[in-house]
Amino acid sequence: MEDHIPEKEEIVPADEGLRKKLVVFLVLVVFLAGAGVLFLSGPFQEEIERLGKANPHQAVEKLRQWLRVAQVANVLVTVVAAAYFIRLGFRILGEGRFPPSGMRVIRPTKVRYGKSARLAAVGQFCIAVLVACTNLIFYQLQRLLDTLVQP
């Protein structure tokens, strides 16, 4: 594969609208994560502890129900995210540049070509794998619950 290196340095300008949307999205994620932690560490935890003393099997089953909901949500989010990173990686490889043509960026970004662009594509594939691997956490939690209380 022949590397295309332009005569002059190319910079993709920042998209201010995209930056604002990203900040709003990240604030929303932090808020939802915080609300989830407060819920799980408050009344839900107290209920599980109470159930655990009275009926451990029922407590584990209640944990399993919540874990299944979280697992389904995680699968949906991670499949979409992994697909995005895989698609981006293939776009980078296909065009031989990063960021690919038409991609909006949140800060001024120097266009990279050749080996540097291919490394960016490999990075996208690695991120996709790491994102998908978060599903293993839920699998391990299910196994842990199975070992805590045998039916």
C-alpha positions in Angstrom: 0.0 0.0 0.0 1.5 3.3 -1.1 1.3 6.2 1.4 -0.2 9.4 0.2 1.5 12.3 1.8 0.2 15.8 0.7 2.5 18.7 0.0 1.2 20.8 2.9 -0.2 20.0 6.3 -3.9 19.6 6.3 -6.0 20.5 9.4 -9.7 19.6 9.9 -11.3 22.5 11.8 -13.2 21.9 15.0 -17.0 21.6 14.9 -18.2 23.8 17.8 -21.7 22.4 17.6 -20.4 18.8 18.0 -18.3 19.9 20.9 -21.3 21.3 22.7 -23.3 18.2 22.0 -20.5 16.0 23.4 -20.4 18.1 26.6 -24.2 17.7 27.0 -23.9 14.0 26.4 -21.1 13.5 28.9 -22.9 15.6 31.6 -26.0 13.4 31.0 -23.9 10.2 31.3 -22.3 11.4 34.5 -25.7 12.3 35.9 -27.3 9.0 35.0 -24.3 7.1 36.4 -24.5 9.1 39.6 -28.2 8.4 39.9 -27.6 4.7 39.4 -24.9 4.6 42.1 -27.2 6.5 44.5 -30.0 4.1 43.8 -27.9 1.0 44.1 -26.2 2.2 47.3 -29.4 3.4 49.0 -32.8 1.7 49.2 -31.9 -1.1 46.8 -28.9 -2.2 48.8 -30.9 -2.0 52.1 -33.6 -4.2 50.5 -31.0 -6.8 49.3 -29.3 -6.9 52.7 -32.7 -7.4 54.4 -33.7 -10.1 52.0 -30.2 -11.7 52.4 -30.7 -12.2 56.1 -34.3 -13.6 55.7 -34.0 -15.5 52.4 -30.6 -15.6 50.6 -32.0 -17.3 47.6 -34.6 -14.6 47.1 -31.9 -11.9 47.5 -29.8 -13.5 44.9 -32.7 -13.8 42.5 -33.5 -10.1 42.9 -29.9 -9.3 42.2 -30.0 -11.5 39.1 -33.1 -9.6 37.8 -31.4 -6.3 38.1 -28.2 -7.7 36.7 -30.1 -9.0 33.6 -31.6 -5.5 33.0 -28.1 -3.9 33.3 -26.7 -6.6 31.1 -29.2 -6.1 28.3 -28.6 -2.3 28.4 -24.9 -2.8 28.3 -25.1 -5.2 25.4 -27.2 -2.7 23.4 -24.9 0.2 24.1 -21.7 -1.7 23.5 -22.8 -3.3 20.3 -23.7 0.1 18.9 -20.4 1.6 20.1 -18.3 -1.3 18.9 -20.0 -1.1 15.5 -19.2 2.6 15.3 -15.5 2.1 16.1 -15.2 -0.9 13.6 -16.9 1.1 10.9 -14.6 4.1 11.6 -11.5 1.8 11.5 -12.5 0.5 8.1 -13.2 4.0 6.8 -9.7 5.1 7.9 -8.1 2.1 6.2 -10.2 2.6 3.1 -9.2 6.3 2.7 -5.7 5.9 4.1 -6.2 9.0 6.3 -7.3 10.0 9.8 -9.8 11.6 10.3 -11.6 10.3 7.2 -13.2 12.8 4.8 -16.3 14.4 6.2 -15.7 13.4 9.8 -16.5 16.1 12.3 -14.0 16.6 15.1 -14.2 18.5 18.5 -10.8 20.2 18.1 -8.6 21.2 15.2 -7.1 17.9 14.1 -4.1 17.4 11.8 -4.8 14.9 9.1 -2.6 11.8 9.4 -1.7 9.6 6.4 0.0 6.3 5.8 1.3 4.3 8.8 0.0 6.8 11.3 -3.5 6.5 9.8 -3.3 2.7 9.8 -2.3 2.9 13.5 -5.3 5.0 14.2 -7.5 2.4 12.5 -6.0 -0.4 14.6 -6.7 1.8 17.6 -10.3 2.0 16.6 -10.5 -1.8 16.3 -8.8 -2.2 19.8 -11.4 0.2 21.3 -14.2 -1.8 19.8 -12.8 -5.0 21.4 -12.4 -3.3 24.8 -15.9 -1.9 24.7 -17.3 -5.3 23.7 -15.3 -7.0 26.5 -17.3 -5.0 29.2 -20.0 -7.6 28.6 -17.7 -10.1 30.2 -18.0 -8.2 33.5 -21.7 -9.1 33.6 -21.0 -12.7 32.7 -18.6 -12.9 35.6 -21.1 -11.3 37.9 -23.7 -13.9 36.9 -21.2 -16.7 37.7 -20.3 -15.1 41.0 -24.0 -15.1 42.0 -24.2 -18.7 41.0 -21.4 -19.6 43.3 -22.7 -17.6 46.3 -25.9 -19.5 46.6 -26.3 -22.9 45.2 -29.9 -23.9 44.4 
